[in-house]
Amino acid sequence: MTALNIQSISDPALQEIGAAVLAGRRVSDQQLMSMLTTPDVNGLGAISSAVRKERHGARCFYGHSLNVNYTNICELRCPICAFSCDDGAAAAYVLTMDQVREKVTRACEAGADQAHIVGGLNPVLPLDYYRQLVTTVKSVRADMYIVGFTATEYDYMEKRSGIPVHQLLAEFRDLGVDALPGGGAEIFASETRSRIAPKKITADRWLDIMRLAHRAGLKSNATILYNHVETHDDIVDHLRRLRALQDETGGFQALVPLPYHGDRTDIPARRSRPSGVDSLRLFAAARVYLDNVPHLKGLWMYLGIKVAQVLATVAVDDVGATYLNEKIVHAAGASTPDSGSERGLRAMIEQAGFTPVRTTAGYTAT
């Protein structure tokens, strides 16, 4: 890694981190904290940019996908969620299979090759409904890459059906699920987690389900939610646990840091939109610290196009996908469009100085 000039870095702690990176040594938890709190964001960006370039060169990935948010009725009603509602509410809905088929057909006609299936924990839905979601998507396009159901949803299926999670994961893999999204991780630290998502599965349960998914041959993403009430210690704890599980299984394809949007929720965001510096520190620190996770996603739909472009220059190698008809973050006040175009994503990447590479969540070029 010859692109990193340690002498140009003003923070002595970052100089030590830069030297470790050049020597191929793993960065410590204490050094992660130094990166999250350093005033030398330019020096941090130089280190993470060197790591990004070493791993991915000029490539920047994107996808062409649709979101199938099949229901917004949810038992959990997390304080951080503006998408969910109670059964019987005016805005409550459950997609029928005909509606799912229509959405997938329109998306395929527009060129989509990936479906991201996530919804609320709706007590009226039987296990067969989840099965039908997968088979309906596959009936429209047999080779559709399906990122299906969070760890929270698989835990709920187990509780409702009595079928152990490891069996459910194998069954849905055989039905056509290719990977798991990283949702539901939020923040692992128990005190903070109990404030923002008190009824959601514990961090240990989330990690265990991901472990089982990886053992079943399913890859997954991992997420971290920031810009709410989390502390730097919480972030260090979260990334430490992810790195440890990745050392064990190797099943995480990407980390996806998600900036929290607090409109119409019970917990206000720290800032109405996280500052560029906040995001840069987190993304750059994660890029350097997570030496065993190959990809770092900066979702343009959450971050905004300009911030996503800046982050691509220092850390991000994947800006997300078209996400046709995304509902969850827009319910909480995201100001970006709820759908993107392939042409727009390619232009965004090229304007940032990178070569766009279309892929699925499995990172095989399409």
Residue pairs with C-beta under 8 A, 6 or more apart in sequence:
1 21
1 22
1 50
1 51
1 54
3 49
3 50
3 53
3 54
4 18
4 21
4 22
4 46
4 47
4 50
5 46
6 15
6 18
6 19
6 22
8 43
8 46
9 15
9 18
9 40
9 43
9 46
9 47
10 40
10 43
11 34
11 38
11 39
11 40
11 43
11 44
13 31
13 34
13 38
14 34
14 35
14 38
14 40
14 43
14 44
14 47
15 43
16 31
17 27
17 31
17 34
17 35
17 47
17 288
18 43
18 46
18 47
20 26
20 27
20 31
21 27
21 47
21 50
21 51
21 288
26 291
27 35
27 288
27 289
27 291
29 236
29 240
31 289
32 236
32 239
32 240
32 285
32 289
33 232
33 233
33 236
35 44
35 281
35 284
35 285
35 288
35 289
36 232
36 235
36 236
36 281
36 282
36 285
37 232
37 281
38 44
38 281
41 277
41 280
41 281
41 284
44 280
44 281
44 284
44 285
45 280
45 284
45 313
45 314
45 315
47 284
47 288
48 283
48 284
48 285
48 287
48 288
48 314
48 315
49 313
49 314
49 315
51 287
51 288
51 315
52 287
52 296
52 314
52 315
52 316
52 317
55 294
55 317
56 317
58 353
58 354
58 355
59 317
59 354
59 355
59 357
60 312
60 316
60 317
60 318
60 319
60 349
60 352
60 354
60 355
60 356
60 357
61 295
61 317
61 318
61 319
61 356
61 357
61 358
61 359
61 363
62 318
62 319
62 320
62 321
62 342
62 345
62 346
62 349
62 356
62 357
62 358
62 359
63 113
63 114
63 320
63 321
63 322
63 358
63 359
63 360
63 361
64 110
64 111
64 112
64 113
64 114
64 321
64 322
64 342
64 358
64 366
65 107
65 112
65 113
65 114
65 115
65 116
65 147
65 321
65 322
65 323
65 324
65 360
66 103
66 104
66 107
66 112
66 114
66 115
66 116
66 322
66 323
66 324
66 325
67 115
67 116
67 118
67 323
67 324
67 325
67 326
67 327
67 328
68 95
68 100
68 103
68 104
68 115
68 116
68 117
68 118
68 119
68 133
68 137
69 83
69 118
69 119
69 325
69 326
69 327
69 328
70 94
70 95
70 100
70 117
70 119
70 133
71 93
71 94
71 95
71 119
71 120
71 122
71 125
72 83
72 84
72 85
72 91
72 92
72 93
72 119
72 120
72 327
72 331
73 84
73 85
73 86
73 87
73 89
73 92
73 93
73 94
73 120
73 122
73 124
74 81
74 84
74 85
74 119
74 120
74 121
74 122
75 120
75 121
75 122
75 123
75 199
76 84
76 120
76 121
76 152
76 197
76 199
76 200
77 84
77 86
77 199
78 84
78 196
78 197
78 198
78 199
78 200
79 195
79 196
79 197
79 198
79 265
79 266
79 267
80 186
80 196
80 197
80 225
80 228
80 260
80 262
80 265
80 266
80 267
81 265
81 328
81 331
81 332
82 261
82 263
82 264
82 265
82 331
82 332
82 333
83 120
83 327
83 328
83 331
83 332
84 120
85 91
85 92
86 92
87 122
87 123
87 124
94 122
94 124
94 125
95 103
97 132
97 133
97 136
100 133
100 136
100 137
101 136
101 139
101 140
103 325
104 115
104 136
104 137
104 140
104 141
104 144
105 140
107 115
107 324
108 140
108 141
108 144
110 324
111 342
112 144
112 322
112 324
113 141
113 143
113 144
113 145
113 360
113 366
114 144
114 145
114 146
114 147
114 321
114 360
114 361
115 137
115 144
115 145
115 146
115 147
115 148
116 147
116 181
116 321
116 323
117 133
117 134
117 137
117 146
117 147
117 148
117 149
118 149
118 150
118 153
118 181
118 183
118 328
119 153
121 152
121 153
121 156
123 160
126 160
127 157
127 160
127 161
127 163
130 149
130 153
130 157
130 172
131 171
131 172
131 175
133 148
134 146
134 148
134 172
134 175
134 176
134 177
135 175
135 176
137 144
137 146
137 176
138 144
138 146
138 175
138 176
144 176
145 178
145 179
145 360
145 361
145 362
146 176
146 177
146 178
146 179
147 177
147 178
147 179
147 180
147 181
147 221
147 361
148 172
148 177
148 178
148 179
148 180
148 181
149 157
149 172
149 177
149 180
149 181
150 180
150 181
150 182
150 183
150 184
151 180
151 184
151 185
151 201
151 205
151 206
151 209
151 210
151 213
152 183
152 184
152 200
152 201
152 206
153 184
154 165
154 168
154 169
154 180
154 209
154 213
155 165
155 201
155 205
155 209
157 163
157 165
157 168
158 164
158 165
158 168
161 168
163 171
165 209
165 212
166 212
166 215
166 216
169 209
169 212
169 213
169 216
169 218
170 216
173 216
173 217
173 218
177 218
178 218
178 219
178 360
178 361
178 362
179 218
179 219
179 220
179 221
179 253
179 361
179 362
180 210
180 213
180 218
180 219
180 220
180 221
181 220
181 221
181 223
182 220
182 221
182 222
182 223
182 252
182 254
182 255
182 256
183 223
184 200
184 201
184 206
184 223
185 203
185 206
185 222
185 223
185 224
185 225
185 238
186 193
186 196
186 197
186 200
186 223
186 224
186 225
187 193
187 196
187 224
187 225
187 226
187 228
187 230
187 234
187 235
187 238
188 203
188 206
188 207
188 234
188 237
188 238
188 241
189 203
189 230
189 231
189 233
189 234
189 237
189 238
190 202
190 203
192 229
192 230
192 231
192 234
193 200
193 202
193 203
195 229
195 267
196 225
196 228
196 229
196 267
201 209
203 241
207 241
207 245
210 220
210 222
210 245
210 249
210 251
210 252
211 245
211 248
211 249
211 251
213 220
213 251
214 220
214 249
214 250
214 251
214 252
215 249
218 251
219 251
219 252
219 253
219 361
219 362
220 251
220 252
220 253
221 252
221 253
221 254
221 255
221 256
221 297
221 361
222 242
222 252
222 254
222 255
222 256
222 293
223 255
223 256
223 257
223 258
224 235
224 238
224 239
224 242
224 255
224 256
224 257
224 258
224 282
224 286
225 258
225 260
226 235
226 257
226 258
226 259
226 260
226 274
226 278
226 282
227 259
227 260
227 269
227 270
227 271
227 274
227 278
228 260
228 262
228 267
228 269
228 270
229 267
229 270
235 282
239 255
239 285
239 286
239 289
239 290
242 252
242 255
242 290
242 293
243 289
243 290
243 291
243 292
243 293
245 252
246 252
246 290
246 292
246 293
247 292
250 292
252 293
253 293
253 294
253 295
253 361
253 362
253 363
254 293
254 294
254 295
254 296
254 297
254 318
254 361
255 286
255 290
255 293
255 295
255 296
255 297
256 297
256 299
257 279
257 282
257 283
257 286
257 296
257 297
257 298
258 299
258 302
258 329
259 273
259 274
259 279
259 302
259 303
260 269
260 270
260 274
260 332
261 269
261 273
261 302
261 329
261 332
261 333
261 334
262 268
262 269
262 272
262 332
262 333
263 332
263 333
264 331
264 332
264 333
265 332
271 278
273 304
276 307
276 310
279 303
279 307
279 311
280 310
280 311
280 314
280 315
283 296
283 298
283 311
283 314
283 315
283 316
284 314
284 315
286 296
286 315
287 296
287 314
287 315
287 316
290 296
294 363
295 317
295 318
295 363
296 315
296 316
296 317
296 318
297 316
297 318
297 319
297 320
298 307
298 308
298 311
298 312
298 315
298 316
298 318
298 319
298 320
299 308
299 319
299 320
300 308
300 319
300 320
300 336
300 340
300 345
300 348
301 320
301 323
301 326
301 329
301 334
301 336
301 337
301 338
301 340
302 320
302 329
302 334
302 336
303 311
304 335
304 336
305 336
305 348
308 316
308 319
308 320
308 348
309 348
309 351
309 352
310 352
312 319
312 349
312 352
312 354
313 352
313 353
318 359
319 345
319 348
319 349
321 340
321 345
322 339
322 340
322 341
322 342
322 345
323 338
323 339
323 340
324 339
324 340
325 338
325 339
326 338
326 339
327 338
330 336
330 338
342 358
345 356
346 356
349 355
349 356
350 356
357 365
358 365
358 366
359 365
359 366
360 366
